[in-house]
Amino acid sequence: MKKLLNNVDDAVAESLAGLCAAHGGLIRFLPEYRTVVRADAPNAKVAVISGGGSGHEPLHCGCVGFGMLDAACAGEIFTSPTPEQICEAARATDGGKGILMLVKNYTGDVMNFQMAADILRAEGREAEQVIVNDDVAVRDSTWTAGRRGVAGTFLAEKIVGAAAESGTSLGELKELAENVNANVRTMGVALTSCTVPAVGKPTFDLPGDEVELGIGIHGEPGRERVKRMTSRETVEYLANAVLDDLPFREGDEVLAFVNGMGGTPLSELCIVYGDLKKILDGRGIITARSLVGNYVTSLDMQGCSITVLKLGALSRALWDYPVQTPALRWGR
Amino acid sequence: MKKLLNNVDDAVAESLAGLCAAHGGLIRFLPEYRTVVRADAPNAKVAVISGGGSGHEPLHCGCVGFGMLDAACAGEIFTSPTPEQICEAARATDGGKGILMLVKNYTGDVMNFQMAADILRAEGREAEQVIVNDDVAVRDSTWTAGRRGVAGTFLAEKIVGAAAESGTSLGELKELAENVNANVRTMGVALTSCTVPAVGKPTFDLPGDEVELGIGIHGEPGRERVKRMTSRETVEYLANAVLDDLPFREGDEVLAFVNGMGGTPLSELCIVYGDLKKILDGRGIITARSLVGNYVTSLDMQGCSITVLKLGALSRALWDYPVQTPALRWGR
């Protein structure tokens, strides 16, 4: 294993410290709780927080800042943060209007965020949570009951964060987050495994001429392994699974999101996006917004996922809302 | 070789078409010349253009847009664009105030941009060029006489593009570009080779426990191969070479840039940035601005480069100037 790190035990903390050092104007690191919070003081708004296992950068800590998350806490690689970390993230940013927690659907995350919510409520705080489960590939995978939460989480954090910034109440935010989750679908493909630093070797073996369709962002098994395919064939498989699931219909306005798994260059993601756009055009689906890049990754895995989010007037406006985070910056 | 593409011959064109489809509001694709131009009509300003071999995405075509480049043309992977492509990029964006061409120092690029400049001048246009050669690793490498142009080019395109946007004349822009080049230094490291699609196998062999220091962005030989090192050791080697070259001195204000080679996840780049920041702090060098991410890549290569740019009041203001490109967006 060759990686740019110092020692395995400190990798997550050092990476977050480096992220915060590079974006000092936007975010601040609370090392004791491995939590990143906004550098500007929380104003009178609902605090939107998230967190999860590390290894998916820039999700979640790179999503902290104006117009997105107020705080995020990081577990070890592919391991949930503790209830204590989650509570600290909430306490550091609760401005008295309540806390909304966005949680990817993994058993450990769901359990720990639930425990944190219970603790926070016992302290007299208002806390709600919304589970994101956008991955159409499989049900009841490793670490998950039901569908997994994957790249759709990034879109939910952007849209819900914008709504919170503009003054939306906790109850309305919860409804909005549930609505985003109800309208977003994702499926991914792996060309290679990722390598967890503490393990030192690839998480799974994938022969040199095969890819895994429906891969999870921790390398969990997908739907099937097939011989290497073209971008067009890959996108057809993934996009059809995604589009038929909601289903998305002719005339729908969508945000089309091609997400890299961490080790795939932008040039390939752009080829994938071009192929996805043709399928959407062919079905009469209107690509109103788009996003292409590495946002919800799986360490150094090569591959990508395709996410389609059905937009309404509100979610479209909230997507366009100004944002200032390490992962996304525009309009302010 | 497993890559997300359809066929090798169309990969560059399909990737650019996908990039432009994803950023339709910012850029437009001229497929006949494999050139990307700004979607907004050129106003009365100097046209700043660039280009080079593909495989370094988002450089250069992802740098087209408000506040950065007016056009960029793409050669085949690691192959210079033709004089005809460069002339078309210039003609499509020349608003009568002249054309500044930013060229990475590779023999083919320098020759073809020179030929293009001669043709454009013969047409009665004003055309100037500035060569970027920021790589301190080696002199007279494969494809290069003198030092190679690498990640510093991205910073030059941002700063010079901002100056052009704010109305700077061709002569002053040329001077500014030369000044940026005189104040920027870079050096990189490869953990793995890249794989050129048309070749189908890694460009060079690098044993599983070795890294190559001073690597070029096409996989050209660097200074030396050494056993795997920690981030701290790697950064010390690269940063010292970079800082001692100008040299950068105590009290200097700099932009510190950790650039990924394409296959290295953001989490590792953040660890590298943290280690770089400590070295800068230790030398009393002031990190006024920073950038961390994949901007000047080498296909799927794992590794990174470290760039330090000495800032003055003008270059700092121009770095902060609004920009709207696929690669960078802020402030507007």
Interface residues (C-beta under 8 A of the other chain):
Chain A: K2 K3 L4 L5 N6 N7 A11 V12 E14 S15 L16 A17 G18 L19 A21 A22 H23 S54 G55 E57 P58 G62 L191 T192 G208 D209 V211 R228 T230 S231 R232 T234 V258 G262 G263 T264 P265 L266 S267 E268 L269 C270 I271 V272 Y273 G274 D275 K277 S290 L291 V292 N294 T297 L299 D300 Q302 G303 C304 R329 W330 G331 R332
Chain B: K2 K3 L4 L5 N6 N7 A11 V12 E14 S15 L16 A17 G18 L19 A21 A22 H23 S54 G55 E57 P58 G62 L191 T192 G208 D209 V211 R228 T230 S231 R232 T234 V258 G262 G263 T264 P265 L266 S267 E268 L269 C270 I271 V272 Y273 G274 D275 K277 S290 L291 V292 N294 T297 L299 D300 Q302 G303 C304 R329 W330 G331 R332
